[in-house]
Each structure stands twice: as C-alpha cells, then as structure tokens.
Amino acid sequence: MASKRAVIEGLQIQGKDEEICWAVDTTDYGGTPTSVSCTVKCLDTNIDVTTLVLPVNTPSVGGDDITLDPLKDLVPGRTYRIDVTFTSDSQVCVPYFRVACDI
C-alpha cells in the first residue's frame, strides 16, 4: 500500500550524469509553504546523503511550488528518498518522492 505522503507521480528516474531541480506542488496541503527544508536518504544503505547529492540545499518557493536545488552525483542502481518539509496553515507537512538512478 502506497503512503498518502508520497507524491502521486511515483518513482522518478534520473541519470547518473544529470542534475535535476525537482519541484513539489503544495496545493493539496494548503499551499503557501514556509520554513522549507529538504533531506535525502539512500534507501539502499539507509544513510542520509543530503550533503553529497544536494550540496546546495536552499529550496525556493514560488506560489504553492517548492523548487529544490539540483540533485546530482547519484550512484547508478541506487534509489533515493527525498523528504521535503514545510509549514502550511500552521501544520508541518513532509511529503516525499523517490528517485532511482539510472546509468
């Protein structure tokens, strides 16, 4: 059973040489996000790899959208969980999405 906190788009794919600025739409959480932060965990090793794969970690907010800095330097064959924490309507929300690294 899928978690209701997981983004509906499901597992995303990113190449090992790609650098992608992923975005999260917070409309379903009430929008207007504040106090935004992000963490990245490698699901294969259960280790926090935020500083390795998201060395610049200053998410930006535009309307109801949160845009992350480039996710990069992923290891082929590994899957990562990206947790995006923010406050909306006085509630702390933590949706997440997964990214699998392809060759």
N, CA, C and O atoms as CSV, one atom per row, in Angstrom:
chain,resi,resn,atom,element,x,y,z
A,1,MET,N,N,0.842,-1.181,0.000
A,1,MET,CA,C,0.000,0.000,0.000
A,1,MET,C,C,0.888,1.246,0.000
A,1,MET,O,O,1.802,1.359,0.817
A,2,ALA,N,N,0.627,2.149,-0.887
A,2,ALA,CA,C,1.419,3.378,-1.002
A,2,ALA,C,C,1.039,4.360,0.103
A,2,ALA,O,O,-0.112,4.432,0.534
A,3,SER,N,N,2.028,5.100,0.540
A,3,SER,CA,C,1.799,6.119,1.558
A,3,SER,C,C,1.072,7.309,0.935
A,3,SER,O,O,1.316,7.655,-0.221
A,4,LYS,N,N,0.191,7.925,1.693
A,4,LYS,CA,C,-0.505,9.115,1.210
A,4,LYS,C,C,0.413,10.326,1.173
A,4,LYS,O,O,0.064,11.351,0.587
A,5,ARG,N,N,1.591,10.218,1.796
A,5,ARG,CA,C,2.550,11.321,1.767
A,5,ARG,C,C,3.444,11.266,0.535
A,5,ARG,O,O,4.119,12.245,0.218
A,6,ALA,N,N,3.457,10.128,-0.164
A,6,ALA,CA,C,4.276,10.011,-1.368
A,6,ALA,C,C,3.613,10.785,-2.506
A,6,ALA,O,O,2.390,10.769,-2.647
A,7,VAL,N,N,4.423,11.457,-3.310
A,7,VAL,CA,C,3.857,12.200,-4.427
A,7,VAL,C,C,3.185,11.232,-5.392
A,7,VAL,O,O,3.626,10.092,-5.535
A,8,ILE,N,N,2.127,11.677,-6.051
A,8,ILE,CA,C,1.338,10.779,-6.888
A,8,ILE,C,C,2.051,10.372,-8.172
A,8,ILE,O,O,1.642,9.409,-8.820
A,9,GLU,N,N,3.099,11.081,-8.546
A,9,GLU,CA,C,3.810,10.749,-9.778
A,9,GLU,C,C,4.613,9.462,-9.661
A,9,GLU,O,O,5.031,8.901,-10.674
A,10,GLY,N,N,4.834,8.987,-8.441
A,10,GLY,CA,C,5.550,7.738,-8.231
A,10,GLY,C,C,7.059,7.885,-8.351
A,10,GLY,O,O,7.609,8.980,-8.237
A,11,LEU,N,N,7.712,6.751,-8.586
A,11,LEU,CA,C,9.161,6.706,-8.687
A,11,LEU,C,C,9.639,7.487,-9.905
A,11,LEU,O,O,9.150,7.292,-11.018
A,12,GLN,N,N,10.607,8.376,-9.673
A,12,GLN,CA,C,11.194,9.163,-10.755
A,12,GLN,C,C,12.545,8.556,-11.125
A,12,GLN,O,O,13.180,7.899,-10.300
A,13,ILE,N,N,12.978,8.775,-12.352
A,13,ILE,CA,C,14.252,8.251,-12.827
A,13,ILE,C,C,15.172,9.423,-13.156
A,13,ILE,O,O,14.758,10.401,-13.778
A,14,GLN,N,N,16.430,9.305,-12.726
A,14,GLN,CA,C,17.421,10.334,-13.026
A,14,GLN,C,C,18.721,9.632,-13.416
A,14,GLN,O,O,19.147,8.688,-12.752
A,15,GLY,N,N,19.345,10.098,-14.494
A,15,GLY,CA,C,20.616,9.551,-14.939
A,15,GLY,C,C,21.761,9.987,-14.037
A,15,GLY,O,O,21.684,11.030,-13.388
A,16,LYS,N,N,22.817,9.194,-13.998
A,16,LYS,CA,C,23.940,9.480,-13.096
A,16,LYS,C,C,24.630,10.799,-13.410
A,16,LYS,O,O,25.223,11.410,-12.522
A,17,ASP,N,N,24.562,11.243,-14.653
A,17,ASP,CA,C,25.210,12.497,-15.041
A,17,ASP,C,C,24.256,13.688,-15.067
A,17,ASP,O,O,24.661,14.806,-15.385
A,18,GLU,N,N,23.002,13.448,-14.735
A,18,GLU,CA,C,22.009,14.526,-14.753
A,18,GLU,C,C,22.022,15.304,-13.431
A,18,GLU,O,O,22.372,14.772,-12.378
A,19,GLU,N,N,21.634,16.563,-13.520
A,19,GLU,CA,C,21.431,17.423,-12.358
A,19,GLU,C,C,20.047,18.032,-12.522
A,19,GLU,O,O,19.837,18.883,-13.386
A,20,ILE,N,N,19.100,17.596,-11.691
A,20,ILE,CA,C,17.698,17.995,-11.866
A,20,ILE,C,C,17.206,18.755,-10.639
A,20,ILE,O,O,17.419,18.340,-9.500
A,21,CYS,N,N,16.542,19.883,-10.903
A,21,CYS,CA,C,15.885,20.666,-9.850
A,21,CYS,C,C,14.440,20.173,-9.747
A,21,CYS,O,O,13.574,20.628,-10.494
A,22,TRP,N,N,14.183,19.262,-8.840
A,22,TRP,CA,C,12.846,18.710,-8.659
A,22,TRP,C,C,11.950,19.741,-7.970
A,22,TRP,O,O,12.437,20.606,-7.242
A,23,ALA,N,N,10.640,19.645,-8.203
A,23,ALA,CA,C,9.678,20.580,-7.609
A,23,ALA,C,C,8.513,19.813,-6.989
A,23,ALA,O,O,8.148,18.729,-7.444
A,24,VAL,N,N,7.947,20.395,-5.952
A,24,VAL,CA,C,6.798,19.821,-5.260
A,24,VAL,C,C,5.691,20.866,-5.217
A,24,VAL,O,O,5.914,22.000,-4.795
A,25,ASP,N,N,4.495,20.477,-5.658
A,25,ASP,CA,C,3.310,21.344,-5.603
A,25,ASP,C,C,2.628,21.118,-4.261
A,25,ASP,O,O,2.230,19.995,-3.952
A,26,THR,N,N,2.490,22.163,-3.466
A,26,THR,CA,C,1.930,22.033,-2.117
A,26,THR,C,C,0.446,22.385,-2.037
A,26,THR,O,O,-0.107,22.493,-0.942
A,27,THR,N,N,-0.192,22.561,-3.173
A,27,THR,CA,C,-1.601,22.973,-3.181
A,27,THR,C,C,-2.479,22.061,-2.337
A,27,THR,O,O,-3.324,22.544,-1.583
A,28,ASP,N,N,-2.292,20.751,-2.450
A,28,ASP,CA,C,-3.126,19.796,-1.702
A,28,ASP,C,C,-2.890,19.861,-0.194
A,28,ASP,O,O,-3.679,19.325,0.584
A,29,TYR,N,N,-1.811,20.515,0.215
A,29,TYR,CA,C,-1.503,20.663,1.641
A,29,TYR,C,C,-1.960,22.009,2.184
A,29,TYR,O,O,-1.785,22.289,3.370
A,30,GLY,N,N,-2.539,22.839,1.338
A,30,GLY,CA,C,-2.994,24.158,1.765
A,30,GLY,C,C,-2.200,25.281,1.127
A,30,GLY,O,O,-2.571,26.448,1.247
A,31,GLY,N,N,-1.100,24.938,0.440
A,31,GLY,CA,C,-0.315,25.936,-0.278
A,31,GLY,C,C,0.414,26.916,0.619
A,31,GLY,O,O,0.458,26.754,1.838
A,32,THR,N,N,0.979,27.922,0.005
A,32,THR,CA,C,1.754,28.978,0.658
A,32,THR,C,C,2.755,28.394,1.659
A,32,THR,O,O,2.675,28.694,2.850
A,33,PRO,N,N,3.692,27.566,1.197
A,33,PRO,CA,C,4.635,26.924,2.116
A,33,PRO,C,C,5.668,27.892,2.689
A,33,PRO,O,O,6.122,28.812,2.009
A,34,THR,N,N,6.024,27.669,3.937
A,34,THR,CA,C,7.079,28.421,4.619
A,34,THR,C,C,7.979,27.422,5.341
A,34,THR,O,O,7.674,26.231,5.397
A,35,SER,N,N,9.087,27.911,5.892
A,35,SER,CA,C,10.015,27.077,6.669
A,35,SER,C,C,10.363,25.780,5.926
A,35,SER,O,O,10.204,24.683,6.461
A,36,VAL,N,N,10.830,25.925,4.706
A,36,VAL,CA,C,11.079,24.779,3.830
A,36,VAL,C,C,12.483,24.213,4.065
A,36,VAL,O,O,13.453,24.958,4.205
A,37,SER,N,N,12.567,22.884,4.105
A,37,SER,CA,C,13.855,22.204,4.179
A,37,SER,C,C,13.753,20.873,3.430
A,37,SER,O,O,12.660,20.418,3.092
A,38,CYS,N,N,14.907,20.264,3.180
A,38,CYS,CA,C,14.928,19.039,2.393
A,38,CYS,C,C,16.026,18.108,2.900
A,38,CYS,O,O,17.116,18.557,3.257
A,39,THR,N,N,15.732,16.810,2.929
A,39,THR,CA,C,16.739,15.806,3.251
A,39,THR,C,C,16.653,14.681,2.225
A,39,THR,O,O,15.592,14.413,1.661
A,40,VAL,N,N,17.803,14.023,1.994
A,40,VAL,CA,C,17.869,12.924,1.026
A,40,VAL,C,C,18.501,11.717,1.715
A,40,VAL,O,O,19.565,11.820,2.326
A,41,LYS,N,N,17.833,10.579,1.607
A,41,LYS,CA,C,18.354,9.338,2.171
A,41,LYS,C,C,18.497,8.318,1.058
A,41,LYS,O,O,17.603,8.177,0.224
A,42,CYS,N,N,19.622,7.599,1.040
A,42,CYS,CA,C,19.794,6.487,0.114
A,42,CYS,C,C,19.056,5.300,0.717
A,42,CYS,O,O,19.398,4.853,1.812
A,43,LEU,N,N,18.059,4.789,0.025
A,43,LEU,CA,C,17.256,3.697,0.566
A,43,LEU,C,C,18.011,2.371,0.572
A,43,LEU,O,O,17.658,1.465,1.327
A,44,ASP,N,N,19.040,2.248,-0.257
A,44,ASP,CA,C,19.818,1.009,-0.319
A,44,ASP,C,C,20.774,0.866,0.862
A,44,ASP,O,O,21.085,-0.248,1.282
A,45,THR,N,N,21.239,1.995,1.397
A,45,THR,CA,C,22.192,1.971,2.511
A,45,THR,C,C,21.588,2.506,3.807
A,45,THR,O,O,22.181,2.363,4.877
A,46,ASN,N,N,20.412,3.120,3.711
A,46,ASN,CA,C,19.736,3.743,4.855
A,46,ASN,C,C,20.582,4.855,5.487
A,46,ASN,O,O,20.563,5.054,6.702
A,47,ILE,N,N,21.329,5.580,4.631
A,47,ILE,CA,C,22.213,6.655,5.092
A,47,ILE,C,C,21.729,7.993,4.538
A,47,ILE,O,O,21.313,8.088,3.383
A,48,ASP,N,N,21.791,9.030,5.386
A,48,ASP,CA,C,21.476,10.389,4.940
A,48,ASP,C,C,22.625,10.863,4.043
A,48,ASP,O,O,23.774,10.948,4.476
A,49,VAL,N,N,22.290,11.167,2.791
A,49,VAL,CA,C,23.299,11.587,1.813
A,49,VAL,C,C,23.032,13.007,1.313
A,49,VAL,O,O,23.494,13.387,0.238
A,50,THR,N,N,22.296,13.777,2.085
A,50,THR,CA,C,21.894,15.117,1.666
A,50,THR,C,C,23.082,15.956,1.218
A,50,THR,O,O,23.046,16.551,0.141
A,51,THR,N,N,24.134,16.013,2.028
A,51,THR,CA,C,25.265,16.879,1.690
A,51,THR,C,C,26.039,16.389,0.470
A,51,THR,O,O,26.744,17.171,-0.168
A,52,LEU,N,N,25.915,15.107,0.138
A,52,LEU,CA,C,26.619,14.552,-1.021
A,52,LEU,C,C,25.885,14.801,-2.334
A,52,LEU,O,O,26.507,15.139,-3.341
A,53,VAL,N,N,24.561,14.634,-2.324
A,53,VAL,CA,C,23.796,14.707,-3.572
A,53,VAL,C,C,22.992,15.999,-3.721
A,53,VAL,O,O,22.442,16.275,-4.787
A,54,LEU,N,N,22.928,16.782,-2.652
A,54,LEU,CA,C,22.238,18.076,-2.671
A,54,LEU,C,C,23.119,19.091,-1.938
A,54,LEU,O,O,22.712,19.653,-0.921
A,55,PRO,N,N,24.351,19.327,-2.472
A,55,PRO,CA,C,25.313,20.161,-1.748
A,55,PRO,C,C,24.845,21.598,-1.524
A,55,PRO,O,O,25.200,22.220,-0.523
A,56,VAL,N,N,24.054,22.119,-2.447
A,56,VAL,CA,C,23.393,23.408,-2.235
A,56,VAL,C,C,21.962,23.046,-1.864
A,56,VAL,O,O,21.243,22.447,-2.664
A,57,ASN,N,N,21.549,23.405,-0.662
A,57,ASN,CA,C,20.242,22.967,-0.169
A,57,ASN,C,C,19.458,24.165,0.353
A,57,ASN,O,O,19.247,24.316,1.556
A,58,THR,N,N,19.030,25.020,-0.590
A,58,THR,CA,C,18.231,26.195,-0.243
A,58,THR,C,C,16.986,26.206,-1.123
A,58,THR,O,O,16.925,26.955,-2.098
A,59,PRO,N,N,15.988,25.378,-0.787
A,59,PRO,CA,C,14.778,25.311,-1.608
A,59,PRO,C,C,14.130,26.686,-1.765
A,59,PRO,O,O,14.136,27.501,-0.842
A,60,SER,N,N,13.572,26.927,-2.949
A,60,SER,CA,C,12.889,28.198,-3.192
A,60,SER,C,C,11.388,27.966,-3.313
A,60,SER,O,O,10.938,26.880,-3.678
A,61,VAL,N,N,10.627,29.006,-2.999
A,61,VAL,CA,C,9.167,28.934,-3.043
A,61,VAL,C,C,8.652,29.939,-4.052
A,61,VAL,O,O,9.042,31.107,-4.047
A,62,GLY,N,N,7.770,29.465,-4.919
A,62,GLY,CA,C,7.090,30.323,-5.881
A,62,GLY,C,C,5.619,29.962,-5.875
A,62,GLY,O,O,5.226,28.940,-6.438
A,63,GLY,N,N,4.798,30.794,-5.239
A,63,GLY,CA,C,3.378,30.450,-5.108
A,63,GLY,C,C,3.229,29.230,-4.220
A,63,GLY,O,O,3.670,29.240,-3.071
A,64,ASP,N,N,2.610,28.175,-4.743
A,64,ASP,CA,C,2.425,26.937,-3.987
A,64,ASP,C,C,3.506,25.901,-4.290
A,64,ASP,O,O,3.464,24.791,-3.760
A,65,ASP,N,N,4.470,26.253,-5.134
A,65,ASP,CA,C,5.505,25.305,-5.547
A,65,ASP,C,C,6.811,25.510,-4.789
A,65,ASP,O,O,7.249,26.636,-4.554
A,66,ILE,N,N,7.418,24.386,-4.414
A,66,ILE,CA,C,8.747,24.388,-3.818
A,66,ILE,C,C,9.683,23.794,-4.863
A,66,ILE,O,O,9.442,22.693,-5.358
A,67,THR,N,N,10.742,24.509,-5.200
A,67,THR,CA,C,11.728,24.011,-6.147
A,67,THR,C,C,13.040,23.772,-5.401
A,67,THR,O,O,13.552,24.651,-4.709
A,68,LEU,N,N,13.564,22.567,-5.561
A,68,LEU,CA,C,14.798,22.196,-4.898
A,68,LEU,C,C,15.999,22.583,-5.756
A,68,LEU,O,O,15.873,22.776,-6.965
A,69,ASP,N,N,17.154,22.693,-5.126
A,69,ASP,CA,C,18.392,22.888,-5.863
A,69,ASP,C,C,18.706,21.587,-6.605
A,69,ASP,O,O,18.076,20.562,-6.347
A,70,PRO,N,N,19.677,21.622,-7.528
A,70,PRO,CA,C,19.940,20.425,-8.335
A,70,PRO,C,C,20.347,19.202,-7.503
A,70,PRO,O,O,21.257,19.262,-6.676
A,71,LEU,N,N,19.646,18.100,-7.751
A,71,LEU,CA,C,20.005,16.802,-7.192
A,71,LEU,C,C,21.020,16.207,-8.158
A,71,LEU,O,O,20.755,16.117,-9.357
A,72,LYS,N,N,22.191,15.794,-7.642
A,72,LYS,CA,C,23.248,15.354,-8.550
A,72,LYS,C,C,24.164,14.340,-7.867
A,72,LYS,O,O,24.037,14.055,-6.676
A,73,ASP,N,N,25.092,13.804,-8.667
A,73,ASP,CA,C,26.081,12.842,-8.180
A,73,ASP,C,C,25.448,11.579,-7.604
A,73,ASP,O,O,25.961,11.003,-6.644
A,74,LEU,N,N,24.328,11.151,-8.193
A,74,LEU,CA,C,23.677,9.926,-7.741
A,74,LEU,C,C,24.467,8.708,-8.211
A,74,LEU,O,O,25.188,8.775,-9.206
A,75,VAL,N,N,24.328,7.598,-7.491
A,75,VAL,CA,C,25.036,6.358,-7.812
A,75,VAL,C,C,24.092,5.437,-8.587
A,75,VAL,O,O,22.998,5.131,-8.113
A,76,PRO,N,N,24.512,4.994,-9.781
A,76,PRO,CA,C,23.664,4.104,-10.581
A,76,PRO,C,C,23.234,2.862,-9.795
A,76,PRO,O,O,24.025,2.249,-9.077
A,77,GLY,N,N,21.959,2.515,-9.956
A,77,GLY,CA,C,21.420,1.343,-9.291
A,77,GLY,C,C,20.878,1.608,-7.897
A,77,GLY,O,O,20.294,0.716,-7.282
A,78,ARG,N,N,21.060,2.802,-7.396
A,78,ARG,CA,C,20.556,3.131,-6.054
A,78,ARG,C,C,19.284,3.972,-6.145
A,78,ARG,O,O,19.051,4.675,-7.128
A,79,THR,N,N,18.471,3.883,-5.099
A,79,THR,CA,C,17.227,4.639,-5.027
A,79,THR,C,C,17.292,5.570,-3.825
A,79,THR,O,O,17.776,5.199,-2.756
A,80,TYR,N,N,16.802,6.772,-4.021
A,80,TYR,CA,C,16.879,7.820,-3.008
A,80,TYR,C,C,15.476,8.287,-2.623
A,80,TYR,O,O,14.571,8.329,-3.456
A,81,ARG,N,N,15.314,8.633,-1.366
A,81,ARG,CA,C,14.053,9.216,-0.882
A,81,ARG,C,C,14.333,10.660,-0.522
A,81,ARG,O,O,15.228,10.958,0.270
A,82,ILE,N,N,13.548,11.560,-1.120
A,82,ILE,CA,C,13.703,12.992,-0.873
A,82,ILE,C,C,12.507,13.453,-0.045
A,82,ILE,O,O,11.370,13.414,-0.514
A,83,ASP,N,N,12.768,13.890,1.188
A,83,ASP,CA,C,11.723,14.416,2.072
A,83,ASP,C,C,11.767,15.936,2.008
A,83,ASP,O,O,12.820,16.545,2.202
A,84,VAL,N,N,10.627,16.538,1.738
A,84,VAL,CA,C,10.515,17.996,1.683
A,84,VAL,C,C,9.625,18.430,2.844
A,84,VAL,O,O,8.430,18.138,2.864
A,85,THR,N,N,10.211,19.122,3.799
A,85,THR,CA,C,9.478,19.552,4.990
A,85,THR,C,C,9.115,21.022,4.846
A,85,THR,O,O,9.950,21.837,4.453
A,86,PHE,N,N,7.874,21.357,5.163
A,86,PHE,CA,C,7.438,22.747,5.114
A,86,PHE,C,C,6.238,22.939,6.025
A,86,PHE,O,O,5.610,21.975,6.463
A,87,THR,N,N,5.929,24.199,6.302
A,87,THR,CA,C,4.757,24.547,7.094
A,87,THR,C,C,3.716,25.174,6.184
A,87,THR,O,O,4.032,26.029,5.356
A,88,SER,N,N,2.478,24.744,6.345
A,88,SER,CA,C,1.352,25.297,5.597
A,88,SER,C,C,0.134,25.294,6.509
A,88,SER,O,O,-0.197,24.268,7.103
A,89,ASP,N,N,-0.528,26.429,6.620
A,89,ASP,CA,C,-1.696,26.533,7.507
A,89,ASP,C,C,-1.376,26.076,8.927
A,89,ASP,O,O,-2.185,25.389,9.551
A,90,SER,N,N,-0.211,26.448,9.442
A,90,SER,CA,C,0.246,26.111,10.795
A,90,SER,C,C,0.478,24.616,11.005
A,90,SER,O,O,0.598,24.166,12.145
A,91,GLN,N,N,0.542,23.851,9.934
A,91,GLN,CA,C,0.807,22.421,10.029
A,91,GLN,C,C,2.154,22.115,9.382
A,91,GLN,O,O,2.475,22.655,8.324
A,92,VAL,N,N,2.934,21.252,10.015
A,92,VAL,CA,C,4.195,20.806,9.432
A,92,VAL,C,C,3.889,19.600,8.539
A,92,VAL,O,O,3.337,18.598,8.995
A,93,CYS,N,N,4.251,19.714,7.276
A,93,CYS,CA,C,3.978,18.674,6.284
A,93,CYS,C,C,5.304,18.123,5.757
A,93,CYS,O,O,6.276,18.865,5.617
A,94,VAL,N,N,5.340,16.808,5.464
A,94,VAL,CA,C,6.564,16.184,4.969
A,94,VAL,C,C,6.239,15.187,3.852
A,94,VAL,O,O,6.328,13.977,4.059
A,95,PRO,N,N,5.867,15.684,2.676
A,95,PRO,CA,C,5.704,14.762,1.557
A,95,PRO,C,C,7.077,14.292,1.081
A,95,PRO,O,O,8.094,14.928,1.360
A,96,TYR,N,N,7.093,13.180,0.368
A,96,TYR,CA,C,8.371,12.693,-0.144
A,96,TYR,C,C,8.185,12.100,-1.534
A,96,TYR,O,O,7.075,11.768,-1.951
A,97,PHE,N,N,9.301,11.979,-2.232
A,97,PHE,CA,C,9.298,11.271,-3.506
A,97,PHE,C,C,10.592,10.480,-3.599
A,97,PHE,O,O,11.563,10.753,-2.893
A,98,ARG,N,N,10.583,9.489,-4.493
A,98,ARG,CA,C,11.741,8.626,-4.666
A,98,ARG,C,C,12.331,8.838,-6.066
A,98,ARG,O,O,11.612,9.050,-7.043
A,99,VAL,N,N,13.645,8.774,-6.123
A,99,VAL,CA,C,14.362,8.903,-7.390
A,99,VAL,C,C,15.304,7.717,-7.512
A,99,VAL,O,O,16.123,7.474,-6.626
A,100,ALA,N,N,15.188,6.976,-8.613
A,100,ALA,CA,C,16.111,5.879,-8.894
A,100,ALA,C,C,17.141,6.387,-9.890
A,100,ALA,O,O,16.813,7.071,-10.859
A,101,CYS,N,N,18.398,6.034,-9.626
A,101,CYS,CA,C,19.471,6.473,-10.521
A,101,CYS,C,C,19.717,5.414,-11.593
A,101,CYS,O,O,19.983,4.249,-11.298
A,102,ASP,N,N,19.623,5.847,-12.818
A,102,ASP,CA,C,19.868,5.016,-13.990
A,102,ASP,C,C,21.283,5.321,-14.486
A,102,ASP,O,O,21.909,6.290,-14.058
A,103,ILE,N,N,21.767,4.487,-15.382
A,103,ILE,CA,C,23.109,4.735,-15.929
A,103,ILE,C,C,23.097,5.843,-16.954
A,103,ILE,O,O,24.142,6.178,-17.512
